[in-house]
Amino acid sequence: PKQRSEWLALETEKALTRKSVEAILKRHFVL
């Protein structure tokens, strides 16, 4: 269970990072 929760946290962090990166890129392209 511990290993799975750590992996889940990593995947969530990756997804959030990807979303924020996309948002930043969109903002720059719009400007």
C-alpha contacts under 8 A as a table, 3 or more apart, distances in Angstrom:
res1	aa1	res2	aa2	distance
1	P	4	R	5.11
1	P	5	S	6.18
2	K	5	S	5.20
2	K	6	E	6.24
3	Q	6	E	5.21
3	Q	7	W	6.25
4	R	7	W	5.04
4	R	8	L	6.02
5	S	8	L	4.90
5	S	9	A	6.09
6	E	9	A	5.07
6	E	10	L	6.24
7	W	10	L	5.02
7	W	11	E	6.16
8	L	11	E	5.08
8	L	12	T	6.07
9	A	12	T	5.08
9	A	13	E	6.05
10	L	13	E	5.06
10	L	14	K	6.11
11	E	14	K	5.04
11	E	15	A	6.17
12	T	15	A	5.09
12	T	16	L	6.15
13	E	16	L	5.13
13	E	17	T	6.03
14	K	17	T	5.09
14	K	18	R	6.09
15	A	18	R	5.10
15	A	19	K	6.21
16	L	19	K	5.07
16	L	20	S	6.21
17	T	20	S	5.19
17	T	21	V	6.06
18	R	21	V	5.09
18	R	22	E	6.12
19	K	22	E	5.12
19	K	23	A	6.16
20	S	23	A	4.98
20	S	24	I	6.14
21	V	24	I	5.11
21	V	25	L	6.13
22	E	25	L	5.07
22	E	26	K	6.06
23	A	26	K	5.12
23	A	27	R	6.11
24	I	27	R	5.07
24	I	28	H	6.25
25	L	28	H	5.14
25	L	29	F	6.14
26	K	29	F	5.07
26	K	30	V	6.02
27	R	30	V	5.17
27	R	31	L	6.23
28	H	31	L	5.12
